[in-house]
C-alpha cells in the first residue's frame, strides 16, 4: 500500500533570489543549484554558511532548452537555441568562474590540450562544444560514470567522459563520442542513462535497454527484433492505404502493451549499435538487451494527442552502498557498489515504478489525486508537483536495495499491506512501524554522510524499530508471522530479553501463543545460541511447546539454551506426550538423556532396552544434539555421550557414523568430538577414534575420502607399533572382523605368517595392530607409494618393520630386493614367498634370481646353511618342472656336484615322456 503524506519530510524551506524568472533549473550535487533564464545560468549555494547565496553566473550561447548536471566530473551540460539553431555545450571547471566577466575558454570536444595551457585551464571555466549532425532533443548524465547520452530523432549519441592528463597534478575533462544507438520508430522526448542502462520515452512509449559487453572485438551488433513480414509488424504496421484512411476518415490507435524481459524484443522497435570511438579496443558496449517496453493508449475523444495522456518525468534511480576508504568526512575517497536500479515514469494521473536489475518487475503504481506536472523519485520518497500541491509518496526503493544486500531480512516487505492484514489495527500498527524502519535503514545505507553521534543514534533507533516489529509479528496472527525471527535478530535482543517481553499472564485460564513467537523461539533454540535460559524461563518454554507444538518438545529440550531445565520437570512433560503421531524413539532417547542427567541408570536401561541398536541410531540422527552440543563455536559431548562411551561404545561409534552419512556432522567435527570425549589433545589419537575410522571404511564412504582414511589408520598403526604403545581401550573389531566385514582389508599373504611366528615376544595388542596394517597393505584399494615415506619409524630390525617393508616392496613389484632381504633376515620365508609371488611373468626369477643366490650362499656356508640347502632343493624341483633339459643345464652352476643335481636332471629329462 502506498502512503500519501500531507506533511512533507523536509527540515526547512529556503527562497533562492533569482534576478530573472527561472525557465530551467537542476541540482548541482550536494552543494549547488543551477537556474537558467534567457541566455544566462546562475549557480547558488545550497549548503554551508552561504546558503541560497549566488556562487557564480555565466552567459550561454542562446536560450537554454535542457539543463543537466553530472556529479561525476562535476560538469553542467545544456541544449541551447539561437537563431533557430540548436547547440550542445558542456561547462566544466565552473567553480572557478568567480565573476560574470571572468575569462572563459571555449574548445571543441576531443581537442588535445597542450601542457603550456595548464595554468589557464586550472583557473578558468571551459566550455566544450559538441557538434551533432542532428538536432539534440534531450540529455542525460550517468550518475556513476559521468558519461553523457544525447537524444536525437531516431538515435541516441553516447559521449564517454575521459580525462586528458596534462601532468600529475591537473587532469582536463573531455568527452569522446563513442557510440550511436539507432532506435527506429521512437522519437525521444526524455531519456535517462545509468551504467549501461538506457531508458527512452516518447509521448506514449517507454523503452528500457541494457548495453552489454561482448568478447568479440571490433564487431558492431545489429539487433532487429522482427523481420519486415513478422506477424506483429503486419498487425500493427500501417501501409500507404492505411495512412490515407487515417488522414481522411478516421484515426488508427495502437492498443496498450506491456512487455517485460525477453518479451520486450517483440515490441517492433529496431535497435542498432554503431561504434564511433577512435580506439576500438576500449569500446565498452557491443550488444543490446531489451528489458522493458510499455505503450499507452491515447485519449480517442479528440483527434489530437491530449496532455492528459502524455508521459513525463522519466528517471533511472540507482541505489548503491558507499564504502568509505578514509575515516575523515571531508574529501572522502569513496567506492560505489550498485545494489539496485529502478525506473520511474508518469502519466498525469498515475506513476509507475519498475525494478530493472536482475529481473524486470512492476513494483508500485501511484495514483495521484490531482493532475501532475512533474515528479522526482528518491530512495525514500516520490515527490510530485500537481496543479495545486507538492505531494509526497513513500516508495520501496531502499527496501528493495536492502533486500538485494541481505535477501533474508526483508524478504516479503515489497508485499501489499492492504491484503496482508485482516484488521485495521494490525495493518496500521505494522505499516507505520515498517515505514519508520525503512526510513532509518535507508539513512544507514550511506553512513558516510552521518556524524558519529548521528550514526549511533540511528543504530539505536533501528534496533528499537526492529524490536517493535518483532513484537508485532510475534503476537499478531498474520500470514507473515515468520518475520518475527529476522526482526528480533536485527534488534540485538537476546532470547531471554524477548521472552521477558511476552505477556505470560492468563486471565480466563487459557493461554494462546501466536505462530510468530513459536517460530522465533524454535528457530532460536535450533541455532545453538551461546545463551542459557534461567530455570524459570526454560519451564515456561516447555509449557508453551507442550501446549502448541508437542512434537517439537524433544528437540527443544536438547537445545544448549535449555541446560538449566530441571530433569524431573522435563521428564514429567515427556511422559505426557502421545507418541502415536510422531517418532517414539526420539521421546525415548530424550527420556534416557534426562535419566542420565539425574544419575538414574536403571531408568536409562529401562528406556532403551526395548529398542534395537539400529533404531537407536536412527533416533540420534533425528536429533544429533542428544550426543553433541555446540557452545561458543566449540563442540562438547553430552552427558549421554559420555555414558555411552563407558557402556556402549559400539552404539556411540555407529551413531556418529550415521550422523556423518546423513550430513549432520563433518569429518573434522567427528574427529574432534572423539578427541574431546576421550580427553585427548593435540596429535594423541584415542582408540575410540580409530574404531570410528575403521567403521568409516566398513561403511564404504566415497572414494574421495578413502586415501585420507587409509593415511589416518596406517599412521596410527605405525605409531603404535614403533612405540609399542597399546590402545587406551579395547578395540571394537579385530583384524579378522575387519577382513570379513570390509573389502578394503585384504587377506594377509601366507608367507607373512612365517615372518610373524618368529617373534614370540609380541603381545596381543601389538599383533592386532600389525595384522590390521598388513591387511590394509594386502587390500585392493591401498595406495602403497603414499605410505612408503612414513615407514621410517618401523625399523627392519623388528619383525613388524621387516614384514611391512617387504609387503610394500612386493606391492611395488620389487621382488629381487625382497628375495635378498628374506634370504638375509628370514630364509625360512623365502620359499613360501616365492611360491606366492613368483608366478606368471615373474616365474623366471626362480632360476634367474633365487637359484643363483642360494647356490652362492651355500658355498659360503654359515649358520643358515641347512635352511639354504633345503630352499635350494625346493627351488630345483620347481625349475626342473618349468624348464627344458638344455635350459635347465644352462642355469646350473658349473662347479656344482653332479651327484646332487642328477635326480633333478633325470626328472627334467623324463617329464616329456611322462606327459
Residue, then its C-alpha position, 0 to 999 in steps of 0.5 A: x500500500x502506498x502512503x500519501x503524506x500531507x506533511x512533507x519530510x523536509x527540515x526547512x524551506x529556503x527562497x533562492x533570489x533569482x534576478x530573472x524568472x527561472x525557465x530551467x533549473x537542476x541540482x548541482x550535487x550536494x552543494x549547488x543549484x543551477x537556474x537558467x533564464x534567457x541566455x544566462x545560468x546562475x549557480x547558488x549555494x545550497x549548503x554551508x554558511x552561504x546558503x541560497x547565496x549566488x556562487x557564480x553566473x555565466x552567459x550561454x550561447x542562446x536560450x537554454x532548452x535542457x539543463x543537466x548536471x553530472x556529479x561525476x566530473x562535476x560538469x553542467x551540460x545544456x541544449x541551447x537555441x539561437x537563431x533557430x539553431x540548436x547547440x550542445x555545450x558542456x561547462x566544466x571547471x565552473x567553480x572557478x568562474x568567480x565573476x560574470x566577466x571572468x575569462x572563459x575558454x571555449x574548445x571543441x570536444x576531443x581537442x588535445x590540450x597542450x601542457x603550456x595551457x595548464x595554468x589557464x585551464x586550472x583557473x578558468x571555466x571551459x566550455x566544450x562544444x559538441x557538434x551533432x549532425x542532428x538536432x539534440x532533443x534531450x540529455x542525460x548524465x550517468x550518475x556513476x560514470x559521468x558519461x553523457x547520452x544525447x537524444x536525437x530523432x531516431x538515435x541516441x549519441x553516447x559521449x564517454x567522459x575521459x580525462x586528458x592528463x596534462x601532468x600529475x597534478x591537473x587532469x582536463x575533462x573531455x568527452x569522446x563520442x563513442x557510440x550511436x544507438x539507432x532506435x527506429x520508430x521512437x522519437x525521444x522526448x526524455x531519456x535517462x542513462x545509468x551504467x549501461x542502462x538506457x531508458x527512452x520515452x516518447x509521448x506514449x512509449x517507454x523503452x528500457x535497454x541494457x548495453x552489454x559487453x561482448x568478447x568479440x572485438x571490433x564487431x558492431x551488433x545489429x539487433x532487429x527484433x522482427x523481420x519486415x513480414x513478422x506477424x506483429x509488424x503486419x498487425x500493427x504496421x500501417x501501409x500507404x492505404x492505411x495512412x490515407x484512411x487515417x488522414x481522411x476518415x478516421x484515426x488508427x490507435x495502437x492498443x496498450x502493451x506491456x512487455x517485460x524481459x525477453x518479451x520486450x524484443x517483440x515490441x517492433x522497435x529496431x535497435x542498432x549499435x554503431x561504434x564511433x570511438x577512435x580506439x576500438x579496443x576500449x569500446x565498452x558496449x557491443x550488444x543490446x538487451x531489451x528489458x522493458x517496453x510499455x505503450x499507452x493508449x491515447x485519449x480517442x475523444x479528440x483527434x489530437x494527442x491530449x496532455x492528459x495522456x502524455x508521459x513525463x518525468x522519466x528517471x533511472x534511480x540507482x541505489x548503491x552502498x558507499x564504502x568509505x576508504x578514509x575515516x575523515x568526512x571531508x574529501x572522502x575517497x569513496x567506492x560505489x557498489x550498485x545494489x539496485x536500479x529502478x525506473x520511474x515514469x508518469x502519466x498525469x494521473x498515475x506513476x509507475x515504478x519498475x525494478x530493472x536489475x536482475x529481473x524486470x518487475x512492476x513494483x508500485x503504481x501511484x495514483x495521484x489525486x490531482x493532475x501532475x506536472x512533474x515528479x522526482x523519485x528518491x530512495x525514500x520518497x516520490x515527490x510530485x508537483x500537481x496543479x495545486x500541491x507538492x505531494x509526497x509518496x513513500x516508495x520501496x526503493x531502499x527496501x528493495x536495495x536492502x533486500x538485494x544486500x541481505x535477501x533474508x531480512x526483508x524478504x516479503x516487505x515489497x508485499x501489499x499491506x492492504x491484503x496482508x492484514x485482516x484488521x485495521x489495527x494490525x495493518x496500521x500498527x505494522x505499516x507505520x512501524x515498517x515505514x519508520x524502519x525503512x526510513x532509518x535503514x535507508x539513512x544507514x545505507x550511506x553512513x558516510x554522510x552521518x556524524x558519529x553521534x548521528x550514526x549511533x543514534x540511528x543504530x539505536x533507533x533501528x534496533x528499537x524499530x526492529x524490536x517493535x516489529x518483532x513484537x508485532x509479528x510475534x503476537x499478531x496472527x498474520x500470514x507473515x508471522x515468520x518475520x518475527x525471527x529476522x526482526x528480533x535478530x536485527x534488534x540485538x535482543x537476546x532470547x531471554x530479553x524477548x521472552x521477558x517481553x511476552x505477556x505470560x499472564x492468563x486471565x480466563x485460564x487459557x493461554x494462546x501463543x501466536x505462530x510468530x513467537x513459536x517460530x522465533x523461539x524454535x528457530x532460536x533454540x535450533x541455532x545453538x545460541x551461546x545463551x542459557x535460559x534461567x530455570x524459570x524461563x526454560x519451564x515456561x518454554x516447555x509449557x508453551x511447546x507442550x501446549x502448541x507444538x508437542x512434537x517439537x518438545x524433544x528437540x527443544x529440550x536438547x537445545x544448549x539454551x535449555x541446560x538449566x531445565x530441571x530433569x524431573x520437570x522435563x521428564x514429567x512433560x515427556x511422559x505426557x506426550x502421545x507418541x502415536x503421531x510422531x517418532x517414539x524413539x526420539x521421546x525415548x532417547x530424550x527420556x534416557x538423556x534426562x535419566x542420565x542427567x539425574x544419575x538414574x541408570x536403571x531408568x536409562x536401561x529401562x528406556x532403551x532396552x526395548x529398542x534395537x541398536x539400529x533404531x537407536x541410531x536412527x533416533x540420534x540422527x533425528x536429533x544429533x544434539x542428544x550426543x553433541x552440543x555446540x557452545x561458543x563455536x566449540x563442540x562438547x559431548x553430552x552427558x549421554x555421550x559420555x555414558x555411552x562411551x563407558x557402556x556402549x561404545x559400539x552404539x556411540x561409534x555407529x551413531x556418529x557414523x550415521x550422523x556423518x552419512x546423513x550430513x549432520x556432522x563433518x569429518x573434522x567435527x567427528x574427529x574432534x568430538x572423539x578427541x574431546x570425549x576421550x580427553x585427548x589433545x593435540x596429535x594423541x589419537x584415542x582408540x575410540x577414534x580409530x574404531x570410528x575410522x575403521x567403521x568409516x571404511x566398513x561403511x564404504x564412504x566415497x572414494x574421495x575420502x578413502x586415501x585420507x582414511x587409509x593415511x589416518x589408520x596406517x599412521x596410527x598403526x605405525x605409531x603404535x607399533x614403533x612405540x609399542x604403545x597399546x590402545x587406551x581401550x579395547x578395540x571394537x573389531x579385530x583384524x579378522x572382523x575387519x577382513x570379513x566385514x570390509x573389502x578394503x582389508x585384504x587377506x594377509x599373504x601366507x608367507x607373512x605368517x612365517x615372518x610373524x611366528x618368529x617373534x614370540x615376544x609380541x603381545x596381543x595388542x601389538x599383533x592386532x595392530x600389525x595384522x590390521x596394517x598388513x591387511x590394509x597393505x594386502x587390500x585392493x584399494x591401498x595406495x602403497x607409494x603414499x605410505x612408503x615415506x612414513x615407514x621410517x619409524x618401523x625399523x627392519x630390525x623388528x619383525x613388524x618393520x621387516x614384514x611391512x617393508x617387504x609387503x610394500x616392496x612386493x606391492x611395488x613389484x620389487x621382488x629381487x630386493x625382497x628375495x635378498x632381504x628374506x634370504x638375509x633376515x628370514x630364509x625360512x620365508x623365502x620359499x613360501x614367498x616365492x611360491x606366492x609371488x613368483x608366478x606368471x611373468x615373474x616365474x623366471x626369477x626362480x632360476x634367474x634370481x633365487x637359484x643363483x643366490x642360494x647356490x652362492x650362499x651355500x658355498x659360503x656356508x654359515x649358520x643358515x646353511x641347512x635352511x639354504x640347502x633345503x630352499x635350494x632343493x625346493x627351488x630345483x624341483x620347481x625349475x626342473x618342472x618349468x624348464x627344458x633339459x638344455x635350459x635347465x643345464x644352462x642355469x646350473x652352476x658349473x662347479x656344482x656336484x653332479x651327484x646332487x643335481x642328477x635326480x633333478x636332471x633325470x626328472x627334467x629329462x623324463x617329464x616329456x615322456x611322462x606327459 
